[in-house]
Amino acid sequence: MPAREHKWPNPHPPLGYDKKEDGTLVINSSEAKLVQKIFNLYIRQKSMAQVAFLLNREGIRTKKGGKWTARAVRDIITNNLYIGEFCVAGVKEHLEKYRILNDKTFQKAKK
C-alpha cells in the first residue's frame, strides 16, 4: 500500500513539496518559504480573503500558476502535513522530514 510507504496519492503534491520519482515527498525550499509567509500573513490579517488579495497583489501565484482565493489560502492553513502529520488513505503518521512549520505557528493560525 503506497500510503504506508509515505507516498503521495496523486501527481500534485501540496505547496511546499515536490514529489520524488519513488512517490514520496521532499520539501521544496522556495515553496516552503511561501507556506511560512502565508501562515504569518494569516496570523496578522486574520482573513483568508485578505491574504489571497495580498499574494495576488504581489504577483505570487499558486503552485499550479493560478490566482489565490480564500479557499486556496484555507487549504494551506488547514493542512496538517505542514507540521509533519502525514494522513493519507487511513495511514496517519508523524514524519518530521515533512515538517515546514513549528507547532506554535500552526496552532496560532488554527485559532
MMTF fields as JSON, N, C-alpha, C and O atoms, coordinates in Angstrom:
{
  "mmtfVersion": "1.0.0",
  "mmtfProducer": "UNKNOWN",
  "numBonds": 443,
  "numAtoms": 444,
  "numGroups": 111,
  "numChains": 1,
  "numModels": 1,
  "chainsPerModel": [1],
  "groupsPerChain": [111],
  "chainIdList": ["A"],
  "bondAtomList": [4, 2, 8, 6, 12, 10, 16, 14, 20, 18, 24, 22, 28, 26, 32, 30, 36, 34, 40, 38, 44, 42, 48, 46, 52, 50, 56, 54, 60, 58, 64, 62, 68, 66, 72, 70, 76, 74, 80, 78, 84, 82, 88, 86, 92, 90, 96, 94, 100, 98, 104, 102, 108, 106, 112, 110, 116, 114, 120, 118, 124, 122, 128, 126, 132, 130, 136, 134, 140, 138, 144, 142, 148, 146, 152, 150, 156, 154, 160, 158, 164, 162, 168, 166, 172, 170, 176, 174, 180, 178, 184, 182, 188, 186, 192, 190, 196, 194, 200, 198, 204, 202, 208, 206, 212, 210, 216, 214, 220, 218, 224, 222, 228, 226, 232, 230, 236, 234, 240, 238, 244, 242, 248, 246, 252, 250, 256, 254, 260, 258, 264, 262, 268, 266, 272, 270, 276, 274, 280, 278, 284, 282, 288, 286, 292, 290, 296, 294, 300, 298, 304, 302, 308, 306, 312, 310, 316, 314, 320, 318, 324, 322, 328, 326, 332, 330, 336, 334, 340, 338, 344, 342, 348, 346, 352, 350, 356, 354, 360, 358, 364, 362, 368, 366, 372, 370, 376, 374, 380, 378, 384, 382, 388, 386, 392, 390, 396, 394, 400, 398, 404, 402, 408, 406, 412, 410, 416, 414, 420, 418, 424, 422, 428, 426, 432, 430, 436, 434, 440, 438],
  "bondOrderList": [1, 1, 1, 1, 1, 1, 1, 1, 1, 1, 1, 1, 1, 1, 1, 1, 1, 1, 1, 1, 1, 1, 1, 1, 1, 1, 1, 1, 1, 1, 1, 1, 1, 1, 1, 1, 1, 1, 1, 1, 1, 1, 1, 1, 1, 1, 1, 1, 1, 1, 1, 1, 1, 1, 1, 1, 1, 1, 1, 1, 1, 1, 1, 1, 1, 1, 1, 1, 1, 1, 1, 1, 1, 1, 1, 1, 1, 1, 1, 1, 1, 1, 1, 1, 1, 1, 1, 1, 1, 1, 1, 1, 1, 1, 1, 1, 1, 1, 1, 1, 1, 1, 1, 1, 1, 1, 1, 1, 1, 1],
  "groupList": [{"groupName": "MET", "atomNameList": ["N", "CA", "C", "O"], "elementList": ["N", "C", "C", "O"], "formalChargeList": [0, 0, 0, 0], "bondAtomList": [1, 0, 2, 1, 3, 2], "bondOrderList": [1, 1, 2], "singleLetterCode": "M", "chemCompType": "L-PEPTIDE LINKING"}, {"groupName": "PRO", "atomNameList": ["N", "CA", "C", "O"], "elementList": ["N", "C", "C", "O"], "formalChargeList": [0, 0, 0, 0], "bondAtomList": [1, 0, 2, 1, 3, 2], "bondOrderList": [1, 1, 2], "singleLetterCode": "P", "chemCompType": "L-PEPTIDE LINKING"}, {"groupName": "ALA", "atomNameList": ["N", "CA", "C", "O"], "elementList": ["N", "C", "C", "O"], "formalChargeList": [0, 0, 0, 0], "bondAtomList": [1, 0, 2, 1, 3, 2], "bondOrderList": [1, 1, 2], "singleLetterCode": "A", "chemCompType": "L-PEPTIDE LINKING"}, {"groupName": "ARG", "atomNameList": ["N", "CA", "C", "O"], "elementList": ["N", "C", "C", "O"], "formalChargeList": [0, 0, 0, 0], "bondAtomList": [1, 0, 2, 1, 3, 2], "bondOrderList": [1, 1, 2], "singleLetterCode": "R", "chemCompType": "L-PEPTIDE LINKING"}, {"groupName": "GLU", "atomNameList": ["N", "CA", "C", "O"], "elementList": ["N", "C", "C", "O"], "formalChargeList": [0, 0, 0, 0], "bondAtomList": [1, 0, 2, 1, 3, 2], "bondOrderList": [1, 1, 2], "singleLetterCode": "E", "chemCompType": "L-PEPTIDE LINKING"}, {"groupName": "HIS", "atomNameList": ["N", "CA", "C", "O"], "elementList": ["N", "C", "C", "O"], "formalChargeList": [0, 0, 0, 0], "bondAtomList": [1, 0, 2, 1, 3, 2], "bondOrderList": [1, 1, 2], "singleLetterCode": "H", "chemCompType": "L-PEPTIDE LINKING"}, {"groupName": "LYS", "atomNameList": ["N", "CA", "C", "O"], "elementList": ["N", "C", "C", "O"], "formalChargeList": [0, 0, 0, 0], "bondAtomList": [1, 0, 2, 1, 3, 2], "bondOrderList": [1, 1, 2], "singleLetterCode": "K", "chemCompType": "L-PEPTIDE LINKING"}, {"groupName": "TRP", "atomNameList": ["N", "CA", "C", "O"], "elementList": ["N", "C", "C", "O"], "formalChargeList": [0, 0, 0, 0], "bondAtomList": [1, 0, 2, 1, 3, 2], "bondOrderList": [1, 1, 2], "singleLetterCode": "W", "chemCompType": "L-PEPTIDE LINKING"}, {"groupName": "ASN", "atomNameList": ["N", "CA", "C", "O"], "elementList": ["N", "C", "C", "O"], "formalChargeList": [0, 0, 0, 0], "bondAtomList": [1, 0, 2, 1, 3, 2], "bondOrderList": [1, 1, 2], "singleLetterCode": "N", "chemCompType": "L-PEPTIDE LINKING"}, {"groupName": "LEU", "atomNameList": ["N", "CA", "C", "O"], "elementList": ["N", "C", "C", "O"], "formalChargeList": [0, 0, 0, 0], "bondAtomList": [1, 0, 2, 1, 3, 2], "bondOrderList": [1, 1, 2], "singleLetterCode": "L", "chemCompType": "L-PEPTIDE LINKING"}, {"groupName": "GLY", "atomNameList": ["N", "CA", "C", "O"], "elementList": ["N", "C", "C", "O"], "formalChargeList": [0, 0, 0, 0], "bondAtomList": [1, 0, 2, 1, 3, 2], "bondOrderList": [1, 1, 2], "singleLetterCode": "G", "chemCompType": "PEPTIDE LINKING"}, {"groupName": "TYR", "atomNameList": ["N", "CA", "C", "O"], "elementList": ["N", "C", "C", "O"], "formalChargeList": [0, 0, 0, 0], "bondAtomList": [1, 0, 2, 1, 3, 2], "bondOrderList": [1, 1, 2], "singleLetterCode": "Y", "chemCompType": "L-PEPTIDE LINKING"}, {"groupName": "ASP", "atomNameList": ["N", "CA", "C", "O"], "elementList": ["N", "C", "C", "O"], "formalChargeList": [0, 0, 0, 0], "bondAtomList": [1, 0, 2, 1, 3, 2], "bondOrderList": [1, 1, 2], "singleLetterCode": "D", "chemCompType": "L-PEPTIDE LINKING"}, {"groupName": "THR", "atomNameList": ["N", "CA", "C", "O"], "elementList": ["N", "C", "C", "O"], "formalChargeList": [0, 0, 0, 0], "bondAtomList": [1, 0, 2, 1, 3, 2], "bondOrderList": [1, 1, 2], "singleLetterCode": "T", "chemCompType": "L-PEPTIDE LINKING"}, {"groupName": "VAL", "atomNameList": ["N", "CA", "C", "O"], "elementList": ["N", "C", "C", "O"], "formalChargeList": [0, 0, 0, 0], "bondAtomList": [1, 0, 2, 1, 3, 2], "bondOrderList": [1, 1, 2], "singleLetterCode": "V", "chemCompType": "L-PEPTIDE LINKING"}, {"groupName": "ILE", "atomNameList": ["N", "CA", "C", "O"], "elementList": ["N", "C", "C", "O"], "formalChargeList": [0, 0, 0, 0], "bondAtomList": [1, 0, 2, 1, 3, 2], "bondOrderList": [1, 1, 2], "singleLetterCode": "I", "chemCompType": "L-PEPTIDE LINKING"}, {"groupName": "SER", "atomNameList": ["N", "CA", "C", "O"], "elementList": ["N", "C", "C", "O"], "formalChargeList": [0, 0, 0, 0], "bondAtomList": [1, 0, 2, 1, 3, 2], "bondOrderList": [1, 1, 2], "singleLetterCode": "S", "chemCompType": "L-PEPTIDE LINKING"}, {"groupName": "GLN", "atomNameList": ["N", "CA", "C", "O"], "elementList": ["N", "C", "C", "O"], "formalChargeList": [0, 0, 0, 0], "bondAtomList": [1, 0, 2, 1, 3, 2], "bondOrderList": [1, 1, 2], "singleLetterCode": "Q", "chemCompType": "L-PEPTIDE LINKING"}, {"groupName": "PHE", "atomNameList": ["N", "CA", "C", "O"], "elementList": ["N", "C", "C", "O"], "formalChargeList": [0, 0, 0, 0], "bondAtomList": [1, 0, 2, 1, 3, 2], "bondOrderList": [1, 1, 2], "singleLetterCode": "F", "chemCompType": "L-PEPTIDE LINKING"}, {"groupName": "CYS", "atomNameList": ["N", "CA", "C", "O"], "elementList": ["N", "C", "C", "O"], "formalChargeList": [0, 0, 0, 0], "bondAtomList": [1, 0, 2, 1, 3, 2], "bondOrderList": [1, 1, 2], "singleLetterCode": "C", "chemCompType": "L-PEPTIDE LINKING"}],
  "groupTypeList": [0, 1, 2, 3, 4, 5, 6, 7, 1, 8, 1, 5, 1, 1, 9, 10, 11, 12, 6, 6, 4, 12, 10, 13, 9, 14, 15, 8, 16, 16, 4, 2, 6, 9, 14, 17, 6, 15, 18, 8, 9, 11, 15, 3, 17, 6, 16, 0, 2, 17, 14, 2, 18, 9, 9, 8, 3, 4, 10, 15, 3, 13, 6, 6, 10, 10, 6, 7, 13, 2, 3, 2, 14, 3, 12, 15, 15, 13, 8, 8, 9, 11, 15, 10, 4, 18, 19, 14, 2, 10, 14, 6, 4, 5, 9, 4, 6, 11, 3, 15, 9, 8, 12, 6, 13, 18, 17, 6, 2, 6, 6],
  "groupIdList": [1, 2, 3, 4, 5, 6, 7, 8, 9, 10, 11, 12, 13, 14, 15, 16, 17, 18, 19, 20, 21, 22, 23, 24, 25, 26, 27, 28, 29, 30, 31, 32, 33, 34, 35, 36, 37, 38, 39, 40, 41, 42, 43, 44, 45, 46, 47, 48, 49, 50, 51, 52, 53, 54, 55, 56, 57, 58, 59, 60, 61, 62, 63, 64, 65, 66, 67, 68, 69, 70, 71, 72, 73, 74, 75, 76, 77, 78, 79, 80, 81, 82, 83, 84, 85, 86, 87, 88, 89, 90, 91, 92, 93, 94, 95, 96, 97, 98, 99, 100, 101, 102, 103, 104, 105, 106, 107, 108, 109, 110, 111],
  "secStructList": [7, 4, 4, 4, 4, 6, 5, 7, 1, 1, 1, 7, 7, 7, 6, 6, 3, 3, 3, 7, 6, 6, 1, 5, 3, 3, 3, 7, 2, 2, 2, 2, 2, 2, 2, 2, 2, 2, 2, 2, 2, 2, 2, 2, 2, 7, 7, 2, 2, 2, 2, 2, 2, 2, 2, 2, 2, 6, 6, 7, 7, 7, 6, 6, 1, 7, 7, 7, 7, 2, 2, 2, 2, 2, 2, 2, 2, 6, 7, 4, 4, 4, 4, 6, 3, 3, 3, 3, 6, 6, 3, 3, 3, 3, 7, 4, 4, 4, 7, 7, 1, 7, 2, 2, 2, 2, 2, 2, 2, 2, 7],
  "xCoordList": [0.85, 0.0, 0.892, 1.665, 0.785, 1.663, 1.647, 2.683, 0.471, 0.395, 1.298, 1.895, 1.402, 2.265, 3.732, 4.534, 4.063, 5.442, 5.597, 6.599, 4.586, 4.568, 4.599, 5.189, 3.965, 3.899, 2.678, 1.629, 2.827, 1.722, 0.777, 1.24, -0.561, -1.515, -1.843, -2.474, -1.442, -1.778, -0.581, 0.411, -0.664, 0.511, 0.794, 1.843, -0.131, 0.025, 0.285, -0.66, 1.547, 1.82, 1.418, 1.336, 1.17, 0.799, 1.938, 3.104, 1.559, 2.542, 3.577, 3.223, 4.852, 5.912, 6.645, 7.672, 6.106, 6.687, 6.818, 6.054, 7.797, 7.915, 7.742, 8.063, 7.229, 7.068, 8.267, 8.558, 8.954, 10.119, 9.65, 8.479, 10.589, 10.24, 9.651, 8.806, 10.087, 9.559, 8.186, 7.611, 7.663, 6.332, 6.312, 5.27, 7.452, 7.498, 7.703, 8.043, 7.49, 7.627, 8.984, 9.609, 9.413, 10.602, 10.254, 9.55, 10.746, 10.436, 11.111, 12.299, 10.327, 10.811, 11.054, 10.101, 12.319, 12.637, 12.013, 11.582, 11.948, 11.347, 9.839, 9.272, 9.19, 7.754, 7.506, 6.503, 8.395, 8.245, 8.28, 7.559, 9.113, 9.158, 7.812, 7.347, 7.193, 5.883, 4.824, 3.963, 4.88, 3.943, 4.084, 3.086, 5.323, 5.557, 5.017, 4.424, 5.223, 4.72, 3.19, 2.625, 2.524, 1.059, 0.56, -0.382, 1.184, 0.78, 0.988, 0.112, 2.136, 2.412, 1.458, 1.003, 1.152, 0.17, -1.191, -1.864, -1.588, -2.902, -2.978, -3.994, -1.909, -1.89, -2.054, -2.729, -1.431, -1.552, -2.897, -3.534, -3.321, -4.52, -5.829, -6.868, -5.767, -6.966, -8.077, -9.261, -7.682, -8.654, -8.045, -7.023, -8.692, -8.196, -8.296, -7.399, -9.397, -9.586, -8.515, -8.014, -8.172, -7.152, -5.775, -5.009, -5.463, -4.188, -4.139, -3.122, -5.234, -5.29, -5.079, -4.333, -5.738, -5.589, -4.13, -3.605, -3.477, -2.082, -1.138, -0.236, -1.341, -0.491, -0.674, 0.302, -1.922, -2.202, -1.61, -1.073, -1.708, -1.163, 0.349, 0.911, 1.0, 2.462, 2.826, 4.005, 1.816, 2.087, 2.516, 3.056, 2.28, 2.634, 1.517, 0.337, 1.901, 0.921, 0.852, 1.763, -0.258, -0.404, 0.558, 1.206, 0.648, 1.543, 1.216, 2.112, -0.072, -0.47, -0.482, -0.917, -0.004, 0.12, -1.104, -1.16, -2.078, -3.303, -3.265, -2.274, -4.396, -4.539, -4.984, -5.616, -4.64, -5.035, -6.488, -6.983, -7.167, -8.536, -8.532, -7.58, -9.598, -9.719, -9.675, -9.071, -10.311, -10.312, -8.903, -8.529, -8.125, -6.749, -5.919, -5.105, -6.134, -5.436, -5.89, -5.071, -7.202, -7.722, -7.105, -6.752, -6.976, -6.387, -4.956, -4.514, -4.24, -2.869, -2.909, -2.254, -3.672, -3.59, -4.274, -4.156, -4.987, -5.607, -4.899, -5.384, -3.77, -3.077, -2.073, -1.024, -2.401, -1.539, -0.202, 0.704, -0.07, 1.214, 2.327, 3.485, 1.974, 2.989, 3.617, 4.661, 2.985, 3.616, 4.034, 4.244, 4.15, 4.66, 3.627, 3.983, 2.332, 1.283, 0.851, 0.064, 1.372, 1.051, -0.228, -0.248, -1.294, -2.581, -3.147, -3.783, -2.909, -3.323, -3.889, -3.267, -5.068, -5.681, -5.7, -5.385, -6.067, -6.163, -4.853, -4.84, -3.752, -2.447, -2.181, -2.158, -1.98, -1.691, -0.413, -0.359, 0.613, 1.902, 2.538, 2.288, 3.37, 4.144, 5.476, 6.23, 5.753, 7.002, 7.715, 7.364, 8.701, 9.424, 10.036, 10.167, 10.41, 11.037, 10.079, 10.519, 8.767, 7.79, 7.406, 6.587, 7.981, 7.619, 8.187, 9.37, 7.293, 7.684, 7.482, 8.201, 6.508, 6.173, 6.348, 6.273, 6.585, 6.567, 5.113, 4.233, 4.883, 3.518, 2.883, 1.686, 3.677, 3.149, 2.525, 1.413, 3.233, 2.723, 1.455, 0.484, 1.465, 0.308, -0.902, -2.002, -0.704, -1.813, -2.348, -3.554, -1.438, -1.851, -2.784, -3.803, -2.429, -3.249, -4.585, -5.607, -4.583, -5.823, -6.838, -8.044, -6.355, -7.265, -8.006, -8.83],
  "yCoordList": [-1.19, 0.0, 1.249, 1.46, 2.069, 3.242, 4.184, 4.741, 4.367, 5.301, 4.84, 5.671, 3.539, 3.024, 3.349, 3.434, 3.528, 3.893, 5.414, 5.919, 6.133, 7.603, 8.219, 9.279, 7.55, 8.068, 8.96, 8.708, 10.01, 10.931, 10.296, 9.721, 10.39, 9.614, 10.156, 9.454, 11.355, 11.905, 12.666, 12.861, 13.098, 13.766, 15.166, 15.736, 15.739, 17.127, 17.211, 17.189, 17.306, 17.463, 18.865, 19.786, 19.03, 20.349, 21.367, 21.004, 22.641, 23.715, 23.447, 23.123, 23.582, 23.348, 22.038, 21.776, 21.214, 19.891, 19.588, 20.091, 18.761, 18.157, 16.665, 16.124, 16.003, 14.554, 13.909, 14.19, 13.046, 12.353, 11.185, 10.806, 10.622, 9.516, 8.329, 7.616, 8.108, 6.97, 7.272, 6.422, 8.481, 8.831, 9.527, 10.033, 9.563, 10.26, 11.751, 12.172, 12.53, 13.979, 14.442, 13.8, 15.568, 16.245, 17.725, 18.246, 18.396, 19.823, 20.633, 20.466, 21.515, 22.468, 23.767, 24.413, 24.153, 25.245, 26.582, 27.319, 26.926, 28.226, 28.2, 29.189, 27.079, 26.977, 26.921, 27.452, 26.292, 26.215, 27.624, 27.912, 28.493, 29.89, 30.573, 31.366, 30.264, 30.834, 30.316, 31.079, 29.036, 28.475, 29.237, 29.625, 29.447, 30.176, 31.602, 32.119, 32.23, 33.591, 33.615, 34.514, 32.634, 32.577, 32.445, 33.132, 31.57, 31.419, 32.715, 33.136, 33.345, 34.591, 35.71, 36.478, 35.806, 36.799, 36.538, 37.464, 35.278, 34.942, 35.251, 35.75, 34.956, 35.242, 36.747, 37.166, 37.559, 39.02, 39.542, 40.367, 39.065, 39.602, 39.003, 39.665, 37.759, 37.033, 36.988, 36.957, 36.985, 36.935, 36.196, 36.605, 35.104, 34.332, 35.15, 35.117, 35.878, 36.7, 37.791, 38.084, 38.385, 39.434, 38.864, 39.494, 37.677, 37.027, 36.756, 37.011, 36.24, 35.975, 37.266, 37.287, 38.343, 39.643, 40.1, 40.538, 39.995, 40.452, 39.625, 40.172, 38.324, 37.458, 37.805, 37.909, 37.984, 38.337, 39.7, 39.895, 40.639, 41.983, 41.929, 42.707, 41.001, 40.839, 40.032, 39.882, 39.511, 38.72, 37.29, 36.601, 36.845, 35.475, 34.549, 34.823, 33.461, 32.513, 31.245, 30.938, 30.518, 29.223, 28.219, 28.528, 27.048, 26.016, 25.698, 25.413, 25.749, 25.448, 26.693, 26.631, 27.832, 29.038, 29.938, 30.896, 29.634, 30.431, 31.557, 31.773, 32.273, 33.34, 32.728, 31.672, 33.414, 32.958, 33.295, 34.348, 32.39, 32.61, 32.35, 31.785, 32.766, 32.489, 30.98, 30.522, 30.218, 28.765, 28.177, 27.28, 28.682, 28.182, 28.476, 27.654, 29.648, 30.004, 29.061, 28.56, 28.822, 27.911, 26.517, 25.892, 26.035, 24.713, 24.641, 23.588, 25.752, 25.798, 25.789, 24.963, 26.701, 26.862, 25.746, 25.685, 24.864, 23.735, 22.409, 21.351, 22.454, 21.226, 20.782, 21.404, 19.708, 19.191, 18.653, 18.422, 18.451, 17.98, 18.975, 18.587, 20.258, 21.282, 21.164, 21.763, 20.389, 20.11, 18.638, 18.092, 18.008, 16.645, 15.557, 14.389, 15.925, 14.913, 14.383, 15.015, 13.227, 12.573, 11.777, 10.843, 12.131, 11.461, 11.173, 12.032, 9.954, 9.575, 8.159, 7.253, 7.972, 6.644, 5.847, 4.657, 6.504, 5.815, 5.638, 5.155, 6.025, 5.957, 7.318, 8.335, 7.332, 8.593, 8.417, 7.631, 9.163, 9.074, 10.45, 11.317, 10.631, 11.872, 11.646, 10.736, 12.482, 12.395, 13.739, 14.692, 13.8, 15.053, 15.585, 16.797, 14.691, 15.131, 15.937, 16.613, 15.874, 16.643, 17.95, 18.703, 18.229, 19.429, 20.691, 20.762, 21.695, 23.012, 24.07, 25.069, 23.852, 24.836, 24.251, 23.039, 25.146, 24.676, 24.615, 25.259, 23.835, 23.63, 24.943, 25.152, 25.822, 27.085, 27.935, 28.442, 28.084, 28.863, 28.229, 28.926, 26.909, 26.205, 26.397, 26.676, 26.249, 26.386, 27.825, 28.041, 28.805, 30.218, 30.471, 31.148, 29.924, 30.116, 29.386, 29.874, 28.227, 27.454, 28.177, 28.029, 28.957, 29.727, 30.711, 31.468],
  "zCoordList": [0.0, 0.0, 0.0, 0.935, -1.042, -1.17, 0.036, 0.398, 0.663, 1.801, 2.949, 3.634, 3.162, 4.235, 3.985, 4.915, 2.711, 2.338, 2.251, 1.746, 2.752, 2.787, 1.395, 1.186, 0.456, -0.912, -1.065, -0.471, -1.872, -2.11, -3.13, -4.115, -2.91, -3.704, -5.097, -5.888, -5.409, -6.728, -7.286, -6.583, -8.545, -9.159, -8.622, -8.923, -7.824, -7.389, -5.888, -5.1, -5.48, -4.049, -3.584, -4.396, -2.294, -1.78, -1.961, -2.116, -1.934, -1.959, -0.867, 0.266, -1.215, -0.236, -0.455, 0.171, -1.355, -1.575, -3.064, -3.889, -3.385, -4.705, -4.51, -3.452, -5.54, -5.476, -6.162, -7.324, -5.429, -5.992, -6.868, -6.844, -7.643, -8.534, -7.789, -8.33, -6.551, -5.775, -5.157, -4.477, -5.394, -4.914, -3.568, -3.15, -2.877, -1.596, -1.847, -2.953, -0.8, -0.921, -0.406, 0.438, -0.939, -0.44, -0.367, -1.231, 0.661, 0.825, -0.276, -0.552, -0.9, -1.894, -1.119, -0.684, -0.943, -0.007, -0.393, 0.494, -1.676, -2.027, -1.778, -1.313, -2.084, -1.792, -0.286, 0.192, 0.458, 1.919, 2.519, 3.474, 1.961, 2.424, 2.168, 2.987, 1.033, 0.716, 1.695, 2.134, 2.035, 3.021, 4.345, 4.953, 4.782, 6.035, 5.93, 6.877, 4.779, 4.565, 4.665, 5.287, 4.057, 4.083, 5.52, 5.914, 6.3, 7.701, 8.473, 9.23, 8.287, 9.015, 8.606, 9.453, 7.309, 6.848, 7.475, 7.929, 7.498, 8.045, 9.538, 10.022, 10.262, 11.703, 11.933, 12.874, 11.067, 11.191, 10.678, 11.332, 9.523, 8.855, 9.381, 9.381, 9.824, 10.298, 9.246, 9.581, 7.98, 6.885, 5.698, 5.147, 5.32, 4.171, 2.882, 2.039, 2.746, 1.542, 1.448, 0.362, 2.581, 2.59, 2.241, 1.511, 2.76, 2.428, 0.923, 0.279, 0.363, -1.082, -1.867, -2.847, -1.436, -2.087, -2.076, -3.1, -0.912, -0.782, -1.651, -2.283, -1.682, -2.52, -3.996, -4.739, -4.416, -5.818, -6.158, -7.248, -5.225, -5.458, -5.66, -6.431, -4.96, -5.11, -6.354, -6.675, -7.053, -8.25, -7.936, -8.801, -6.712, -6.325, -6.794, -6.579, -7.43, -7.979, -7.128, -6.358, -7.291, -6.63, -7.269, -8.269, -6.704, -7.238, -8.695, -9.49, -9.043, -10.423, -11.308, -12.458, -10.774, -11.579, -11.603, -12.374, -10.767, -10.75, -9.735, -9.039, -9.677, -8.677, -7.355, -7.32, -6.269, -4.941, -4.66, -5.062, -3.966, -3.493, -1.99, -1.45, -1.324, 0.112, 0.357, 1.327, -0.517, -0.352, -0.489, 0.267, -1.45, -1.625, -0.369, 0.052, 0.221, 1.469, 2.58, 3.351, 2.659, 3.683, 3.552, 4.552, 2.311, 2.094, 2.626, 3.086, 2.563, 3.099, 4.625, 5.259, 5.211, 6.675, 7.46, 8.684, 6.761, 7.468, 7.169, 7.569, 6.477, 6.074, 7.137, 7.308, 7.845, 8.917, 8.426, 9.226, 7.12, 6.589, 6.919, 7.076, 7.022, 7.299, 8.683, 8.944, 9.576, 10.878, 10.951, 12.033, 9.774, 9.712, 9.917, 10.074, 9.918, 10.099, 8.733, 8.029, 8.374, 7.107, 7.314, 8.115, 6.606, 6.765, 5.381, 4.769, 4.89, 3.544, 3.584, 4.137, 2.998, 2.84, 4.142, 4.154, 5.226, 6.5, 7.243, 8.375, 6.617, 7.274, 7.904, 7.211, 9.219, 9.899, 10.706, 11.652, 10.315, 10.99, 11.065, 10.228, 12.092, 12.178, 11.463, 11.806, 10.469, 9.711, 9.802, 9.106, 10.655, 10.877, 9.582, 9.413, 8.67, 7.406, 6.529, 5.599, 6.813, 6.044, 6.733, 6.207, 7.893, 8.654, 7.99, 7.656, 7.81, 7.297, 8.384, 8.422, 9.263, 10.299, 11.693, 11.894, 12.65, 14.041, 14.514, 13.944, 15.559, 16.061, 16.505, 16.311, 17.098, 17.635, 16.515, 16.665, 15.413, 14.276, 13.718, 13.422, 13.574, 13.034, 13.945, 13.468, 15.236, 16.192, 16.23, 16.347, 16.13, 16.108, 14.929, 15.067, 13.777, 12.577, 12.711, 12.23, 13.356, 13.521, 14.402, 14.208, 15.368, 16.226, 15.382, 15.895]
}
